[in-house]
Every structure is written in C-alpha cells, then in structure tokens.
Amino acid sequence: MTSSRDSLSFPRRSARTQRFTLGAPRAFSVSPDGGRVVFVRSGSGTDRSHGLWVLDLDGPDGPVERLAADPRALLAGAEEELPAEERARRERSREGSGGIVGYAADGAVELAAFALSGRLFTAELRAGTARELPVPGPVVDPRPSPDGRYVAYAAGGALRVTGTDPGSGTGGDRALAEPEAEGVTYGLAEFAASEEMGRSRGFWWAPSSDRLLVARVDERPVRRWWIADPAHPDRAPHPVAYPAAGTPNAEVGLVLVGLDGARTEVVWDREAYPYLARVHWSGDGAPLLLVQARDQRSQAHLEVDPGSGATRPVLREEDPVWLELFTGVPARTPDGRLVRIADLGGARVLAVGDRVLTDGSLHVRAVLDVGAEDVLISASAGEAAEAPEIGEIHVYRVGPRGAERVSEGAGVHGAVRSGAVTVLSSARPEVPGSTVRVLRDGKAVAEVASYAQTPPLAADARLVEAGARRIPCAVLLPSSWSEGDGPLPVLLDPYGGPHGQRVLAAHNPYLTSRWFAEQGFAVIVADGRGMPGRSPAWEKAVSRDLALTLDDQIEALHGLAGRFPLDLGRVAIRGWSYGGYLAALAALRRPDVFHAAVVGAPVTDWRLYDTHYTERYLGRPDEEPAVYAANSLVTDEGLGEAAEPARPMMIVHGLADDNVVAAHTLRLSSALLAAGRPHEVLPLSGVTHMTPQEQVAENLLLLQVEFLKRSLGPA
C-alpha cells in the first residue's frame, strides 16, 4: 500500500526524474571483438547530463565499468548551449535530457564521436580519453568513418569532414558538400523523415571509409509556418518549414561524395518515390535504398551503383492500404541477401532473400542484428500464437531451425548484438525500471548498473483483454479500494492512435496511471485498432476512419464494467497528442459515455498535421475532403460533429509546439465558443510538444486531478 505522502510527492519526483528514466543506461554498442559495451548514462536518477561509459568485459578482475567522456569536464563546468539544429533533433526524438544523449562509433567501436554545445568531441574507447576537435560549428550528428580516421558532421547546412589525428596525414577540416541556396542542406534529415519515418540521419559512410552517401534536402518548396511566443511580444516569430497534409514536401535527393571531392548524383524515379525512407550501406554489398510513394502504398528496394550513381530495383512492394516502415531493415546478410519485414498472408513476417522465415505465430517488429547463421529480431505474439501474451515484446533468434526465444519471462525486452555478445534489456511488470544483462554465447557475464530512482508507487496493473475484439487493456484500482467501497469514477488514459502502444508488460509505463488511481479513480489503459504489435489488419483497420479508435475505447470500457467496479455514470478520459484528439473526440461525439475530458496538445484539424503521417491514414485532403471533415474536430464551417449535452473539457497546449502547433487548440476553442460550449484552455508559454520543465509537468498532473474531480462530481 502506498502512503498518502508518497502519492502526493509523485508528480514532482516523476518530473524531476523524467518519469524515472534518468540514470538508466541506454544507447548500447558492442565491439566486434566482444571486449567492450559502450552506452550513455547520467550520474544519478535526477541528473539530466549523460556521460559516455564503457563496460570492459575482459578486465583482469572481471567486467568493469568506466566513464569514457564526462560532459561537465569537457565543457569545463559550463552550461550546455544547444544550437537550433540540435534542439530540433532532440524535439523530433522526444529527448528531454542533456549531455551526451547520442554518439556514433567507428567499425571497431574504438572511437566515438559526439557533439556538446555544438562542438565536436571524440573519445578513445580503449584508452578512456576524450578531446575536442576544433572545427567550424555548430556541429550536428558527427559520425566517424568505419576505419576511425575521419569524422563527418553537418554544420551550417554543409556536410563536412575532419581527420581524427592531425599527425596522420588525413587532412584538416573541409566541406564535402555545401548548400547552393538558402533552404538547402546536406547531411540532415528533413522534418517528415525525423518526425514520422524513423530516419534521423542524413549521411552514411561507405564501408571503405573513402566516400559517403549524403542526403540533399531542399526545403524551399515547403510552406513556412511561424511559431510565436505571445509571452514575449518583443521576440520575432520563429519560422518552421512545415509540410502540412496536401502541401509540398521537401525535395530529397542523394549524392555520393568522395573524400577527394568527387561527386556523383544518385538517380531514381523521385517523382514516383519521393520519400527516402531508409539507407543501408554495409560491407555485404552495394548500398540499399528504401524509397516510398507519397501515398505509401508502393515502395521500392533499390541497389545503388557506387560508381555511376545509377539504381536498379531489387524488389518492389505494394499494399492497398499502406506499407509500414520498420527499424533495422532493409539490411543484407553476409552473403548479400535482402533482409526485410513484410506483411504476407495476414501476418507480419521476416523474409531473407526468397524465404519467409516466420509465420503468423509471431508479429515481427524490428530487426536487431543480422548474423551469418541467424537474424535477431524483436517480435510480439501474432494472431496465430497459442497465447496472446498481452503487452509482451520478446527477442528471438531466427535461423534454419526456426525462431528461438532469447528473452525470458513476461516483459518488454530489447537487444543489441555483435558477434557472440548480446546486450539484453528487460522491463518486467513486477519490477520497476529495466535490467540490462550482457550475454556471451548465451550466458550472462555482466549486468550494466542503473542509477534510476525507485518510484514511490508500485504500478500493480492488471493486464486483461476486453470486448468481442479482445482489446488489450491495463486496469488499475486504488490500492485502498475494497469490495464494500462500491463503484469508482473511471478515467480512460489512452494514447489510442497508431504507433503509440500503451499496454505493455512492464512496470514504469503505468506509474502516472497508478498515481491517478490513487486519487480515487479506476484507470483503464486500452490499445484498440491502429495499435502496433498484433497483426497488419489490426493496425490498418483505421484507414480513413480514425473514429474506430474511439469505438474501441468504448468497447473496452463496457467490456470491463462487469469485471471491475466501474461507475459508468462518471467516466472521464485524458490524453496527449493523438490521445488529446481522442479525448476531445470522446467528449464531443459520445457524451452519452464520457462526462469530462482532459485534452492535451490535440490535433483538431487534420489538414494542419504533417504529410507522411496524416496522408497515410486519411489520404490527400484535396482528393478526399469528406474524409478529413469526418475525422477532424474543426472544419471551415466551425465545430464538426458534436452531440449533446456539452461535457467539460480542459484543453492544454504548449505555445512553442512545432509538431502539433497551438493553432489546433485555438481553432477548437474558437469553435467551442461559437457553439456556446463552455471549456477551459491552459496555454503553456515556452513549452513544446514535450513538457520537460519540472514545475510544468508536476502542476499539470495536479491541475488535471482537480479538474476531473470537479467535473465528475461526487457519486
């Protein structure tokens, strides 16, 4: 049982620890010789500054950790100052901490490169020394060449390179590709790639270390939006190249650039396939590109001729709904075969060359490593599995003998592997945080320490399925509730939209939901159609009809009502981003079910959201205007479909949000006002789509509880 004092302290502790993630190790790399594991970790559960660490597996006294690069020492105690490009990268990746939050290593994992305050640093991972390389900045995304002799990086719109050893004869700093005009950049990912495609990189080294594939991004066709700070009217609005649905995207191409200055354009049909989704270049064959059509119903795997820049199709794929993008593919086996994840026969499977290696018992999510004898994958239970394994994600080794599970026990597991060494991270329902074990030839040889704080709450979520569709749910009741207490007011706490799985067999994802439960609510987290981890049909059912995600929340609620003490006369819903849209949709269209809503950073007019995400689900607004009108909360005519009675809504939005811009909330508020519907708006000055500010994050939780109790009233 949790004490009242601990419950009341949770919002501040959660904010201060970034939801109890600070101090946990992450971003692992394993050296090919199996001797080192590299990772980042902050110094404590409240320290936002991450350092670069090395775990030596073969020390004389056994495995030992050491700090390879300390950002405070490298910056001589100065505060980190992020250049605009780095702030944008962190916003796209939802990175709220500081210090060395990312790094890149050479092929031997002996040299790491990273940026601090827009300056370039390298760390010798064997020696444990770090130093600055004096180059023009601000530096973004530095990456060593595979042989470790060079570091390439983006700066000022150019792709530059410098030698790592001034005495080696590799040459000084120089630009390899420079922008021809304002709005053109080399070596950076465009907004749509980094926000929606999962591609944060803009350049890739050749295995031979003598040239690079470099993305050329021309943002001049993209319309400019202006993000103002109303709390500081003396500051000029900030321009953002935002590709809203139906409007032009950035034009993205690729060039092969040699260290000797040679330059060759990579040629493919960019009219048919404008999206550069993935690039893979290893020593196992020529470079591979995955390019997509704008409607995302067709894509091509292309092989690049490094000499001429010409491309040839290796495989073309089509899907009548859309083609999903996955982590780790395309890739190659050591003998050059294509590795991919595909939707075939109603299942999401792993394919290597012409062979499909998994079936409907597994739902493949990512490729983690490709070896000579097997492929390491992340997967959930598929529709044909013997048991649903609610919320579980496991690591499997797939080879000639089929799929063999590597991870053990219920949980959410992930892995990084090189050769015989695997770093296996495991989050479990009954234990806070994650444990990270290092395996060699399948046997544990070390554990990477975590400095994360232990939460003051035990999540204690019950994972169940609800309704005819077997919707995965987590249910949390107050720890003090007993049978004689009667039914409880209900709070649905979903994300509810594509790519946002919330029902996970782990502890920490439910901490905020647990805190709300301790305030006297029965909390339900439900993952309906559109969510990943079950089947392609489950995910793609929401095409052209996002309201299905609301139907599934209602089905889950009613399906659980007979099994848990739910007061269906007092039901609220809260959410952020897509969850905010879902909460507003619930209050406006189903007031017969929902009696109050906390609406955070909602998309209210889908024409104002970005191309790659929105058009995947709703098509183009000029081609399917009725679809956009039906799925939006606000149209040109004002408030969209809205039933009576009006329900209380608290709408929260960060005014500096450049992902879901504040115009969404302002238009919704204006439409509600015009329709005579009372509501509350909480504008957050200087806050982006994230809310990393400690006081803001804490007080948001407290204000939501006060609003919900006030709106739902007593039993």
TAVENTA-V176547 format. One record per helix or strand of 2 or more residues. SS is the DSSP state (A for helix, B for strand). FROM is the first residue (numbers start at 1). LEN is the number of residues. If there is no record, write none. Layout:
# TAVENTA-V176547
ss:SS from:FROM len:LEN
ss:SS from:FROM len:LEN
This chain:
# TAVENTA-V176547
ss:A from:4 len:13
ss:B from:26 len:5
ss:B from:36 len:7
ss:B from:49 len:8
ss:B from:64 len:6
ss:A from:71 len:4
ss:A from:84 len:9
ss:B from:98 len:2
ss:B from:104 len:2
ss:B from:111 len:6
ss:B from:119 len:6
ss:B from:129 len:5
ss:B from:140 len:5
ss:B from:150 len:6
ss:B from:158 len:6
ss:A from:166 len:3
ss:B from:174 len:4
ss:B from:184 len:5
ss:A from:191 len:7
ss:B from:201 len:5
ss:B from:211 len:8
ss:B from:224 len:4
ss:B from:238 len:4
ss:B from:251 len:8
ss:B from:263 len:4
ss:B from:275 len:6
ss:B from:288 len:5
ss:B from:298 len:7
ss:B from:311 len:8
ss:B from:331 len:2
ss:B from:338 len:7
ss:B from:347 len:6
ss:B from:355 len:2
ss:B from:362 len:9
ss:B from:374 len:8
ss:B from:393 len:7
ss:B from:402 len:4
ss:B from:412 len:7
ss:B from:421 len:8
ss:B from:431 len:10
ss:B from:443 len:6
ss:B from:462 len:5
ss:B from:471 len:6
ss:A from:483 len:3
ss:B from:488 len:5
ss:A from:508 len:11
ss:B from:521 len:7
ss:A from:536 len:5
ss:A from:548 len:14
ss:B from:566 len:11
ss:A from:578 len:12
ss:B from:596 len:5
ss:A from:606 len:3
ss:A from:611 len:8
ss:A from:625 len:7
ss:B from:634 len:2
ss:B from:638 len:2
ss:B from:648 len:7
ss:A from:663 len:12
ss:B from:680 len:5
ss:A from:694 len:19
